[in-house]
Amino acid sequence: MLASLARATAGSTVATALRRLTTGALLLGVVCALSGCDYALMDPKGPIGVQERTIILFATGLMLIVVIPVIAMTFLFAWRYRASNTTADYRPDWEHSNAIEAVVWIVPCLIIGALGTVTWITSHTLDPYRPIASPARPVEVQVVSLDWKWLFIYPDLGIASVNEFAFPSGTPVRFHLTSGSVMNSFFVPRLGSQIYTMAGMETKLSLLADEPGDYEGMSANYSGEGFSDMTFKARAMTAADFDRWVEGVRSSPAMLTMAAYRDLARPGVATPVTRYGTVDGRVYHDALNKCADGTACIDDRMAMAATRDALGDAALCGPGALARSQTSGAVPRVPSQQGPNSLERPSPVQGL
């Protein structure tokens, strides 16, 4: 009898030890696996990313006010009211508690009120179209998402690059974004907001990096076969390094002509970094207005439609139509109103 009891006890001890060892090994494996994760959103390198991290932590903290008590009470009630506990209170006629009603209504209402207030404020302060306050002049970058690559054009510098863009740290970057293909999403996690790119439309985004570094950029919207390889480098540099980078790109013999853009726009996976020393000034305009293939541009068609609505088909096509449209104000085109979508095209080549 004693021998059997000893064997049973030993077997139970071994089984317990094995369970603990297995649990410990699993936990260690989870810790090791998570140690390789890149928590980019929680390690921001710019003011927009810092504010967004604060919102995430604030919202998570508020939600834990509800989640933690619910989880704790689940285990507490399961233990306290287990079948073997005959000392637990049994109240089959209980149906109401003013204290419980107050807690389950007031606390969620306060949480929703706090979240709503923060959402209202930050939806304006973190509006991607809102410029970042800075004494430095923003760097203007035009972005075109393609299958499956990113084209970055610097209109003020007359250069362009594929799957890489550089900018000086401490200086805001003002993005103008469109898509040459399907809807996509531009995202640099360590710098902040993601924003969609859409064909025939332009979105805007302002970002800033507080310190030099190479940051991973990606597509955050599934867009087909090459989606997983649709990445790019966002390179924040000192002002001197950025100037050297610009000069290096300008020395490239490659030219981003309309023909080169049409070749680039063809679907391709894992496109290498490419730099263009000169850029045809029509590339972004025609990509935005869907006329890179020689078809009528969207802004031209809209202007014609507006003129037709104002003057009628006969007046639009009849003698003197141009003079009448200029004097009637149907399609005003004064210099202060001209922008990237105006009928006046930018100069053919920049940076020459």
C-alpha positions as CSV (number, residue, x, y, z in Angstrom):
1,M,0.0,0.0,0.0
2,L,2.7,2.4,1.0
3,A,4.7,1.6,-2.1
4,S,1.7,2.2,-4.4
5,L,1.1,5.5,-2.6
6,A,4.7,6.5,-3.0
7,R,4.7,5.6,-6.7
8,A,1.5,7.6,-7.3
9,T,2.9,10.6,-5.4
10,A,6.1,10.4,-7.4
11,G,4.2,10.1,-10.7
12,S,2.0,13.1,-9.7
13,T,5.2,15.1,-8.9
14,V,6.8,14.3,-12.2
15,A,3.6,15.2,-14.1
16,T,3.4,18.5,-12.3
17,A,7.0,19.2,-13.0
18,L,6.5,18.4,-16.7
19,R,3.5,20.7,-16.9
20,R,5.5,23.6,-15.3
21,L,8.4,23.0,-17.6
22,T,6.2,22.9,-20.6
23,T,4.4,26.1,-19.5
24,G,7.7,27.8,-18.9
25,A,9.1,26.8,-22.2
26,L,6.0,28.1,-24.0
27,L,6.2,31.4,-22.2
28,L,9.9,31.7,-23.0
29,G,9.1,31.0,-26.6
30,V,6.5,33.7,-26.7
31,V,8.9,36.2,-25.1
32,C,11.6,35.3,-27.6
33,A,9.2,35.6,-30.5
34,L,7.9,39.0,-29.4
35,S,11.4,40.3,-28.8
36,G,11.9,40.3,-32.6
37,C,8.8,42.5,-33.2
38,D,9.3,46.1,-34.4
39,Y,6.9,48.2,-32.4
40,A,7.2,51.2,-34.8
41,L,4.0,52.9,-33.7
42,M,5.2,52.8,-30.1
43,D,8.6,54.3,-31.0
44,P,7.8,57.4,-33.0
45,K,10.4,59.8,-34.3
46,G,8.3,62.8,-35.1
47,P,5.7,65.0,-33.4
48,I,2.7,63.5,-35.3
49,G,3.7,60.0,-34.3
50,V,4.2,61.1,-30.7
51,Q,0.7,62.6,-30.5
52,E,-0.8,59.5,-32.1
53,R,1.0,57.2,-29.6
54,T,-0.4,59.3,-26.8
55,I,-3.9,58.9,-28.2
56,I,-3.4,55.1,-28.5
57,L,-2.2,54.8,-24.9
58,F,-4.9,57.1,-23.6
59,A,-7.7,55.2,-25.3
60,T,-6.2,51.9,-24.2
61,G,-6.0,53.1,-20.6
62,L,-9.7,54.2,-20.6
63,M,-10.8,50.9,-22.1
64,L,-8.9,48.9,-19.4
65,I,-11.0,50.6,-16.8
66,V,-13.8,48.4,-18.1
67,V,-11.8,45.4,-19.3
68,I,-9.7,44.7,-16.2
69,P,-12.7,44.6,-13.7
70,V,-14.7,42.4,-16.1
71,I,-11.9,39.9,-16.4
72,A,-11.2,40.0,-12.7
73,M,-14.9,39.5,-11.8
74,T,-15.2,36.6,-14.2
75,F,-12.5,34.6,-12.4
76,L,-13.7,35.8,-9.0
77,F,-17.3,34.8,-9.6
78,A,-16.3,31.5,-11.1
79,W,-14.2,30.7,-8.0
80,R,-16.6,32.1,-5.4
81,Y,-19.7,30.5,-6.7
82,R,-18.2,27.1,-7.7
83,A,-20.4,24.1,-6.9
84,S,-18.2,23.0,-4.0
85,N,-18.4,26.3,-2.1
86,T,-21.5,25.9,0.0
87,T,-20.8,29.1,2.1
88,A,-21.4,31.5,-0.9
89,D,-24.6,33.6,-0.7
90,Y,-27.5,32.3,-2.6
91,R,-30.1,34.9,-3.4
92,P,-32.6,33.6,-6.0
93,D,-34.9,36.6,-5.5
94,W,-32.3,39.3,-6.0
95,E,-33.0,41.4,-9.1
96,H,-31.8,45.0,-8.7
97,S,-29.0,47.2,-7.2
98,N,-28.9,51.0,-7.5
99,A,-25.2,51.0,-6.9
100,I,-24.5,48.5,-9.7
101,E,-26.8,50.4,-12.0
102,A,-25.0,53.6,-11.3
103,V,-21.6,52.0,-11.9
104,V,-22.5,50.2,-15.2
105,W,-24.1,53.4,-16.6
106,I,-22.0,56.3,-15.3
107,V,-18.6,54.8,-15.8
108,P,-19.1,53.9,-19.6
109,C,-20.7,57.3,-20.2
110,L,-17.7,59.1,-18.7
111,I,-15.4,57.0,-20.8
112,I,-17.3,57.7,-24.0
113,G,-17.4,61.4,-23.1
114,A,-13.6,61.5,-22.6
115,L,-12.9,59.5,-25.8
116,G,-15.3,61.7,-27.7
117,T,-13.7,64.9,-26.5
118,V,-10.2,63.7,-27.3
119,T,-11.4,62.5,-30.7
120,W,-12.9,65.8,-31.5
121,I,-9.8,67.8,-30.5
122,T,-7.3,65.6,-32.2
123,S,-9.3,65.1,-35.4
124,H,-8.6,68.8,-36.0
125,T,-5.1,69.2,-34.5
126,L,-3.9,66.0,-36.4
127,D,-5.7,66.8,-39.6
128,P,-3.3,65.5,-42.3
129,Y,-4.1,68.5,-44.4
130,R,-3.0,70.9,-41.6
131,P,0.5,72.2,-42.1
132,I,3.0,71.6,-39.3
133,A,4.0,74.8,-37.5
134,S,7.7,75.3,-38.1
135,P,10.1,78.2,-38.9
136,A,11.6,76.0,-41.6
137,R,10.2,76.0,-45.1
138,P,8.4,72.7,-45.9
139,V,9.9,70.3,-48.5
140,E,7.3,69.7,-51.2
141,V,7.0,66.1,-52.4
142,Q,4.6,64.7,-54.9
143,V,3.8,61.0,-54.5
144,V,2.3,58.6,-57.0
145,S,1.5,55.1,-55.9
146,L,1.9,52.5,-58.7
147,D,1.8,48.7,-59.1
148,W,3.8,48.0,-56.9
149,K,6.2,50.9,-56.2
150,W,6.3,54.5,-55.0
151,L,7.3,57.5,-57.1
152,F,8.5,60.6,-55.3
153,I,8.9,63.8,-57.2
154,Y,10.5,67.0,-55.8
155,P,8.9,69.8,-58.0
156,D,11.0,72.6,-56.4
157,L,14.2,70.7,-57.0
158,G,13.4,69.1,-60.4
159,I,14.4,65.6,-59.3
160,A,12.6,62.3,-58.5
161,S,13.2,58.9,-57.0
162,V,11.5,55.5,-56.8
163,N,11.0,53.6,-53.5
164,E,13.1,56.2,-51.6
165,F,12.6,59.8,-50.5
166,A,15.0,61.9,-48.4
167,F,14.3,65.0,-46.4
168,P,16.1,67.1,-43.8
169,S,15.2,66.2,-40.2
170,G,13.5,69.1,-38.3
171,T,11.9,70.3,-41.5
172,P,8.2,69.6,-42.4
173,V,7.5,67.6,-45.5
174,R,4.4,68.5,-47.4
175,F,3.1,65.5,-49.5
176,H,0.7,65.7,-52.4
177,L,-0.4,62.2,-53.2
178,T,-2.3,60.4,-55.9
179,S,-2.5,57.0,-57.4
180,G,-1.6,55.9,-60.9
181,S,-3.4,52.6,-60.4
182,V,-5.7,51.2,-57.7
183,M,-6.5,52.8,-54.3
184,N,-3.5,52.5,-51.9
185,S,-2.3,53.8,-48.6
186,F,0.9,55.7,-47.8
187,F,2.3,55.0,-44.3
188,V,5.6,55.7,-42.5
189,P,4.8,54.2,-39.0
190,R,7.5,56.0,-37.1
191,L,6.5,59.4,-38.4
192,G,2.8,59.2,-38.2
193,S,-0.5,59.3,-40.1
194,Q,-1.3,57.0,-43.0
195,I,-3.3,58.4,-45.8
196,Y,-5.0,57.0,-48.9
197,T,-3.9,57.6,-52.5
198,M,-6.7,57.4,-55.1
199,A,-6.7,57.6,-58.8
200,G,-7.9,61.0,-60.2
201,M,-7.8,62.6,-56.7
202,E,-5.2,64.3,-54.6
203,T,-4.7,63.9,-50.9
204,K,-2.3,65.8,-48.7
205,L,-0.2,65.0,-45.7
206,S,2.4,66.8,-43.5
207,L,5.1,64.9,-41.6
208,L,8.2,65.8,-39.7
209,A,11.2,63.7,-38.3
210,D,12.8,65.0,-35.1
211,E,16.1,63.2,-35.8
212,P,18.1,61.7,-38.7
213,G,17.5,58.1,-39.5
214,D,16.2,55.6,-42.1
215,Y,12.5,54.8,-41.5
216,E,10.5,52.0,-43.1
217,G,7.6,53.1,-45.3
218,M,4.9,50.8,-46.7
219,S,1.6,50.4,-48.4
220,A,-1.1,49.9,-45.7
221,N,-3.8,48.9,-48.2
222,Y,-3.9,45.6,-50.0
223,S,-3.4,46.3,-53.7
224,G,-2.7,43.0,-55.4
225,E,0.1,40.6,-56.2
226,G,3.1,42.8,-55.2
227,F,1.5,44.4,-52.1
228,S,4.0,42.8,-49.7
229,D,7.0,44.2,-51.6
230,M,5.5,47.7,-51.9
231,T,7.9,49.3,-49.4
232,F,10.2,52.3,-49.5
233,K,12.8,54.1,-47.4
234,A,12.1,57.4,-45.7
235,R,15.5,58.9,-45.1
236,A,15.7,61.8,-42.6
237,M,19.1,63.6,-42.9
238,T,20.9,66.6,-41.6
239,A,20.6,69.6,-43.9
240,A,24.1,69.1,-45.2
241,D,23.6,65.5,-46.0
242,F,20.3,66.3,-47.7
243,D,22.0,68.8,-49.9
244,R,24.6,66.2,-50.9
245,W,21.8,63.7,-51.6
246,V,20.1,66.2,-53.9
247,E,23.3,66.9,-55.8
248,G,23.9,63.2,-56.1
249,V,20.4,62.7,-57.6
250,R,20.8,65.6,-59.9
251,S,24.0,64.0,-61.3
252,S,22.0,61.0,-62.4
253,P,21.6,60.8,-66.2
254,A,18.2,59.2,-65.9
255,M,15.3,61.4,-67.0
256,L,11.7,61.0,-65.8
257,T,10.0,61.8,-69.1
258,M,6.4,61.0,-69.9
259,A,7.6,57.9,-71.8
260,A,9.7,56.9,-68.8
261,Y,6.7,57.3,-66.5
262,R,4.6,55.1,-68.6
263,D,7.2,52.4,-68.5
264,L,7.5,52.8,-64.7
265,A,3.7,52.6,-64.3
266,R,3.7,49.1,-65.7
267,P,3.1,46.4,-62.9
268,G,6.4,45.3,-61.4
269,V,7.4,43.7,-58.1
270,A,10.4,44.6,-55.9
271,T,11.5,47.5,-58.1
272,P,15.0,48.8,-57.0
273,V,15.6,52.3,-55.9
274,T,15.9,54.5,-59.0
275,R,16.9,58.2,-59.1
276,Y,16.1,60.7,-61.8
277,G,18.2,63.8,-62.3
278,T,15.7,65.6,-64.4
279,V,11.9,65.5,-64.4
280,D,9.3,66.4,-67.0
281,G,7.0,68.9,-65.2
282,R,3.9,67.3,-66.6
283,V,4.4,63.9,-64.9
284,Y,2.5,64.5,-61.6
285,H,-0.2,66.6,-63.3
286,D,-0.9,64.0,-65.9
287,A,-0.8,61.1,-63.4
288,L,-3.3,63.0,-61.2
289,N,-5.6,63.8,-64.1
290,K,-5.3,60.4,-65.7
291,C,-3.9,61.6,-69.0
292,A,-0.4,60.2,-68.9
293,D,-1.4,57.9,-71.8
294,G,-2.4,60.9,-74.0
295,T,-6.1,60.9,-73.3
296,A,-8.0,64.1,-72.3
297,C,-7.1,65.2,-68.8
298,I,-9.7,65.2,-66.0
299,D,-9.2,68.9,-65.3
300,D,-9.6,69.8,-69.0
301,R,-12.8,67.7,-69.3
302,M,-14.2,69.4,-66.2
303,A,-13.4,72.9,-67.6
304,M,-15.1,72.0,-70.9
305,A,-18.1,70.6,-69.0
306,A,-18.3,73.8,-66.9
307,T,-18.1,75.9,-70.1
308,R,-20.8,73.8,-71.7
309,D,-23.1,74.2,-68.8
310,A,-22.6,77.9,-68.8
311,L,-22.7,78.6,-72.5
312,G,-24.5,75.6,-74.1
313,D,-23.1,73.2,-76.7
314,A,-23.7,75.6,-79.6
315,A,-21.9,78.5,-77.9
316,L,-19.0,76.2,-76.9
317,C,-18.4,75.1,-80.5
318,G,-19.5,78.1,-82.4
319,P,-17.6,81.1,-83.7
320,G,-16.1,83.3,-81.0
321,A,-16.6,80.7,-78.3
322,L,-13.2,81.2,-76.8
323,A,-13.6,85.0,-76.5
324,R,-17.1,84.6,-75.0
325,S,-15.8,82.0,-72.4
326,Q,-13.0,84.4,-71.4
327,T,-15.3,87.4,-71.0
328,S,-18.3,85.5,-69.4
329,G,-16.3,84.3,-66.4
330,A,-17.5,80.7,-67.0
331,V,-14.1,79.3,-66.5
332,P,-12.0,81.8,-64.6
333,R,-8.2,81.3,-64.9
334,V,-6.4,84.1,-63.1
335,P,-2.9,83.5,-61.9
336,S,-3.8,83.4,-58.2
337,Q,-6.3,80.6,-58.9
338,Q,-3.9,78.5,-61.0
339,G,-2.7,75.3,-59.3
340,P,-1.6,71.8,-60.1
341,N,-5.0,71.1,-61.8
342,S,-5.2,74.4,-63.8
343,L,-5.4,74.4,-67.6
344,E,-2.1,76.1,-67.7
345,R,0.4,73.2,-67.6
346,P,3.8,73.5,-65.8
347,S,6.9,73.9,-67.9
348,P,7.9,70.7,-69.7
349,V,11.2,70.0,-68.0
350,Q,12.3,71.0,-64.5
351,G,15.8,70.9,-63.2
352,L,17.6,71.3,-66.6
